[in-house]
C-alpha cells in the first residue's frame, strides 16, 4: 500500500514551495557529496539533523530509514579498511587495517547520513505526486516524471499481486526449502507476475485513454513563492556557503 508518513505536517519545511525543496535538496546533496574534510561533513550532518528537527518528523520512522541505510554501510566498514591500500594502523589476524581505509569509510558514513536526513526532511515532506508536479514546473523531462509517478503508484500494486500469488501457493501446500521444486515454483511465480503486470499495464493504459489522457498529466495545484521560501533560500545559501568555506579552509 502507498505510504508517505513524512508528507503530512504543518512545519515550515512542509509549507515551503516544493520547487524550492527540490532545488535545496539537489544542491545540498552535491555539495555534501563533493566535500572531503571532516569539519565540513560533521557540520553537514548536524545541519541535516536540524532540518529533520525543524520538520518535526516522527523520530522512530526516521530512525528506521537511517538504520536501513547504515546496515549497508556496516559492510563497507568490514571491507574497506581491510582492502584499502595505506598506512596500517593495526593488524586483525592476517589482515591489515589501513588508516586511509578507515578515513574513507568515515567519510562515506557522514556523507550518506547527512544526505539521507536532508532528503527525508526536504523531499519526503511532500507527496510523490506533488514532487512530480514540482519537477514538471522545473522543466524536467516529462517522460522521466511519468515513469517516476507510474512506477511509484504501481510498484505497490505489483507487490500486492506477488503476495496474493505467494499466499495462493501456500494454501496449496507450498513450503519454501533449498531444493529444485522451490526454485521452479519461484520462477513460475515471477513469470506469472510479469504476465499479469503486462496485462494490467495494458488495461491501465486503455482506462487512461478513456479518461482523455493525451500524453500529459495536469495538476490543479498551484505553487507560489512566499516570504517563507525567501527566508529558507537565505538559510540554505548560508549553510551551503558555510560548508564550502569549511571545505576550502581545511584543504588549504
Helices and strands as residue ranges (DSSP letters): H 18-34, H 38-55, H 59-83, E 88-92, E 95-98, H 99-122, H 128-137, H 142-171, H 180-210, H 227-251
